[in-house]
Every structure is written in C-alpha cells, then in structure tokens.
Amino acid sequence: MGQRAADLGGTLPWLLFAALALLLLSRLFKAVVLQGPFTDAVSQRLTVLGWSVTIGTPLAGLVVGWSHSWLVGSMAPIVGSGPEISGSQVLVLAGLAAVTMGKIMREGVRMREDLEGTI
C-alpha cells in the first residue's frame, strides 16, 4: 500500500501544480477581459502567478524526488541514495520572468495614473 502511495506521489504533485497554475492563469485572463491589460489587478495577478510557478516548480520536483527515493528504497535499499529534485526546472525562469513583468506593469500603471492626474 505504501509503495502504491509513493508511486502516486510521482505524478500527483505535478498535477496539483498544473491545476493551481491553470487556475491562476484563468484568473489573470478574466481580469484582462474585465478590466483591460494594463491595470493594477492584472499586474498583481501576474506577479502571484509568477511566484507560484517559481516556488511550485522546485517544490513539486522535490516531493516527486522524495517519493521516488522512498519507493526505490522500499524495494531495494541503496546506500547513499537520497531524495533529489526531479523534473525540469526551466519553469523557474518563466516564473521569474512573470514576476518581473508584473512589477514592470505595476510601474506602468502608476506612471499612467500620475499622468492622468496631471492632465
């Protein structure tokens, strides 16, 4: 039973991570449709999406690696083997890019508000 649970730990974290990312992406798109692309709500949601992807990618990879390590150790113990981060970590760069774009958009929103206040 424990081995089945550990095997499920190899796919479930990535599925939960993808579901969370898609939920945040849909909220971002909904804000764009309702308020327009260059608003404070869109920049905040883009920043939240970026941090979620940046933190969630290595976290899901670590859970999968730990689950895989436990599964291998329960079948054939190997000295010196331990948990490692599994999967590609390239999404961390995409998450950091989204955080940066969110901050740039937030500054653009502030500049536009300042300009509207002076006219």
C-alpha positions in Angstrom: 0.0 0.0 0.0 2.8 2.4 0.8 4.5 1.7 -2.5 1.3 2.5 -4.3 1.1 5.8 -2.4 4.7 6.6 -3.2 4.1 5.8 -6.9 1.1 8.2 -6.8 3.5 10.8 -5.4 5.4 10.6 -8.6 2.5 12.2 -10.6 0.1 13.9 -8.2 2.4 16.8 -7.2 2.8 17.8 -10.8 -0.9 17.5 -11.5 -1.7 19.7 -8.5 0.9 22.2 -9.5 -0.5 22.4 -13.0 -4.1 22.7 -11.7 -3.0 25.7 -9.5 -1.1 27.3 -12.3 -4.1 27.0 -14.7 -6.4 28.4 -12.1 -4.2 31.4 -11.5 -3.8 31.8 -15.3 -7.6 31.8 -15.8 -8.0 34.4 -13.1 -5.4 36.5 -14.9 -7.2 36.2 -18.2 -10.5 37.0 -16.5 -9.0 40.2 -15.1 -7.7 41.2 -18.5 -11.1 40.7 -20.1 -13.0 42.6 -17.4 -10.6 45.5 -16.7 -8.1 45.6 -19.6 -4.5 44.5 -19.8 -2.7 47.5 -18.1 -4.4 47.6 -14.7 -3.2 47.1 -11.1 -5.2 43.9 -10.8 -3.6 42.3 -13.8 -0.1 43.2 -12.6 -0.8 41.7 -9.2 -2.2 38.5 -10.6 0.7 38.2 -13.0 3.1 38.6 -10.0 1.2 36.0 -8.0 1.3 33.6 -10.9 5.0 34.1 -11.4 5.8 33.5 -7.7 3.6 30.4 -7.7 5.4 28.9 -10.7 8.8 29.9 -9.3 8.2 28.3 -5.9 5.9 25.5 -7.0 8.3 24.0 -9.6 11.1 23.0 -7.3 8.7 22.2 -4.5 6.8 19.7 -6.8 10.1 18.3 -8.1 11.3 17.8 -4.5 8.1 16.0 -3.5 8.3 13.8 -6.6 12.0 13.1 -6.0 11.4 12.3 -2.3 8.5 9.9 -3.3 10.7 8.2 -5.9 13.6 7.9 -3.5 11.3 6.3 -0.8 9.8 3.9 -3.4 13.2 2.8 -4.6 14.5 2.5 -1.0 11.5 0.4 -0.1 12.2 -2.1 -2.9 16.0 -2.3 -2.8 17.8 -0.2 -0.3 20.8 1.5 -1.8 23.4 3.2 0.4 23.9 6.8 -0.3 20.8 7.4 -2.3 18.5 10.1 -1.2 15.9 12.5 -2.4 16.6 14.8 -5.2 14.7 17.3 -7.3 13.1 15.6 -10.2 11.8 17.1 -13.4 12.9 20.1 -15.5 13.4 23.3 -13.5 13.2 25.6 -16.5 9.8 26.8 -15.4 11.6 28.7 -12.6 12.9 31.1 -15.2 9.4 31.6 -16.7 8.1 32.3 -13.2 10.8 34.8 -12.5 10.1 36.4 -15.9 6.4 36.7 -15.0 7.3 38.3 -11.6 9.5 40.8 -13.4 6.8 41.6 -16.0 4.2 42.0 -13.2 6.5 44.6 -11.5 7.1 46.4 -14.7 3.4 46.5 -15.4 2.7 47.8 -11.9 5.2 50.7 -12.5 3.5 51.4 -15.9 0.1 51.6 -14.1 1.5 54.0 -11.6 3.0 56.2 -14.3 -0.2 56.2 -16.2 -2.2 57.2 -13.1 0.3 60.0 -12.4 0.0 61.2 -16.0 -3.8 61.1 -15.8 -3.7 63.2 -12.6 -1.5 65.9 -14.2 -3.7 66.4 -17.3 
